[in-house]
Amino acid sequence: HVQLVESGGGSVQAGGSLRLSCTGTGFTMSDSDMAWYRQAPGKQCELVSSINSASTPYYSPSMKGRFTISRVNHKNTVYLQMNSLKPEDTALYSCHTNWFCGNYWGQGTQVTVS
């Protein structure tokens, strides 16, 4: 079955960087659109960035220029490089795929910026 496992979160100071990873099993990531979402306490879940099967990226306007999404298909892994982090980037970050009409989420990785 499909599983997504995120890693790479942590605590950093404002202006710092983190790279999140999401590794998938049970499906072929090269055929899939992948996305990163985040949710902060008391706030709605929001789309951070996505990348389609052609590796075309999309960024939420507040992340554009600071975050970079990429994928390595032979590793079945998608990355989110986050630079110039701000306290308002503090959230639980989770990756998502809708492979074959499904709706799959990872367990999330916490990012805390102080």
ChimeraX attribute file (.defattr): number of C-alpha atoms within 10 A of each C-alpha:
attribute: neighborCount
match mode: 1-to-1
recipient: residues
	/A:1	5
	/A:2	15
	/A:3	16
	/A:4	22
	/A:5	17
	/A:6	22
	/A:7	18
	/A:8	15
	/A:9	18
	/A:10	14
	/A:11	14
	/A:12	17
	/A:13	13
	/A:14	16
	/A:15	13
	/A:16	14
	/A:17	18
	/A:18	18
	/A:19	16
	/A:20	23
	/A:21	23
	/A:22	25
	/A:23	20
	/A:24	22
	/A:25	14
	/A:26	10
	/A:27	15
	/A:28	14
	/A:29	23
	/A:30	18
	/A:31	13
	/A:32	18
	/A:33	18
	/A:34	27
	/A:35	25
	/A:36	25
	/A:37	18
	/A:38	22
	/A:39	19
	/A:40	17
	/A:41	9
	/A:42	6
	/A:43	9
	/A:44	9
	/A:45	15
	/A:46	13
	/A:47	18
	/A:48	23
	/A:49	23
	/A:50	24
	/A:51	19
	/A:52	18
	/A:53	14
	/A:54	10
	/A:55	17
	/A:56	11
	/A:57	16
	/A:58	17
	/A:59	19
	/A:60	13
	/A:61	10
	/A:62	10
	/A:63	18
	/A:64	12
	/A:65	12
	/A:66	14
	/A:67	20
	/A:68	18
	/A:69	24
	/A:70	19
	/A:71	21
	/A:72	13
	/A:73	17
	/A:74	9
	/A:75	13
	/A:76	17
	/A:77	20
	/A:78	23
	/A:79	22
	/A:80	23
	/A:81	15
	/A:82	19
	/A:83	17
	/A:84	15
	/A:85	22
	/A:86	16
	/A:87	14
	/A:88	11
	/A:89	20
	/A:90	20
	/A:91	21
	/A:92	18
	/A:93	26
	/A:94	26
	/A:95	30
	/A:96	22
	/A:97	23
	/A:98	13
	/A:99	16
	/A:100	9
	/A:101	7
	/A:102	10
	/A:103	10
	/A:104	14
	/A:105	19
	/A:106	20
	/A:107	15
	/A:108	22
	/A:109	21
	/A:110	20
	/A:111	21
	/A:112	20
	/A:113	18
	/A:114	14
